[in-house]
Amino acid sequence: MSGTRAKTCSHLQEETAATAERVWGVDVCNEWGRVCSLALLCVCLAIPSGRALAQDTPGSPPASPSTPPSAPQTVPQPTQEKGNPKPEESSKDKPAGDQPVKDESPSSEKPQQQEKEEKKDDTPNPAQAVADKTKEVTIQAAEATKNLGTAALIKARDWEGGWLTGVYVEKGRPLIPMSLQQRREIYLEQTLTTPGAYMKRMFAAGIDQARGSPREWGGGIGGYSARFASREGQFIAANSLAALANATLKYEPRYDQCRCSGFWPRTRHAILRNFLTYNQSEQELRPQWGLYGGSFGGGLISTAWKPHPRNAFAEGGRAMAGQAGYGILLNIFVEFSTDLNRMIGAKKK
């Protein structure tokens, strides 16, 4: 009995040990299964998280080729609001195949924009063109009017041409003996062919008309015409005799401006030159025999048409006195005519 119990006990112990070994093996397997399941779960969670972190971080290296490609995910694009331009995505964030290639850089866009602006500026504006043309025509018309006015002023005030002063020698020019042809031309200009010759006689006739001399001719247009004709006839006679005498004596018939400076020296020269002139040498002074002889002869001749009784010598003497006074005034005027012309803008010859 004791042997049987011993066997039973040993058999139970063996069974208990085998059972314990089986239970422990099951427990170990269960534990390893749990650990493996937990590790697998962690790996599965870590892989998507790593890919998401790699996509959110700029400049992160691309995923390893060994990683199996995941299914493409459609990401909804945010709706672009009006007035808020959609920001451009970085070229590094977009795949190379999806990003459009831009051929124009900002540096190339700027010259094109400037070229467009230049072309726009070069395009003629019709209104501006008409305004510029009108302005140009107005300026040209004003300039032409100014030139015409200046020419008229010069023509009217150019006393050196013989309207009032007659022919004279300007300051600084040498006196050269005149030929008979030159003397003839000067005589015609001073007597018949220039308006100045008639204007002087008209002025003298106006003075006679105001004085009522001679009173036998009365007033009005008839009296003035008779006095003008008398003055003109007396002047032609006197000037013809003076020209003949100066040509015979070879005296200088022209007035020469003083080579001096200062008001009084020039005035003195003008007064003396009414009584003295140069001979053929153009250096030696002689009395104005021809000028005053012609004046005296013109006064004598004028008694032929003036009312009688008339004293011929008295008329000749009055003519010489008139030549003295009128000649001094004319010489002074000629002496300072250049300065007067310069002051009022007439040309200097």
Buried (B, 14 or more C-beta within 10 A) or exposed (E): EEEEEEEEEEEEEEEEEEEEEEEEEEEEEEEEEEEEEEEEEEEEEEEEEEEEEEEEEEEEEEBEEEEEEEEEEEEEEEEEEEEEEEEEEEEEEEEEEEEEEEEEEEEEEEEEEEEEEEEEEEEEEEEEEEEEEEEEEEEEEEEEEEEEEEEEBBEEBBBBBBBBBBBBBEBEEEEEEBEEEBBEBBBEBBBEEBEBBEEBBEEBBBEBBEEEEBEEBEEEEEBBEBBBEBBBBBBBBBBBBBBBBBBEBBBBBBBBBBEEEEEEEBBEBBBBBBBEBBBEEBEEEBEBBBBBBBBBBBBBBBBEEBEEEBEBEEBBBBBBEBBBEBBBEBBBBBBBBBEEBEEEEBBEE
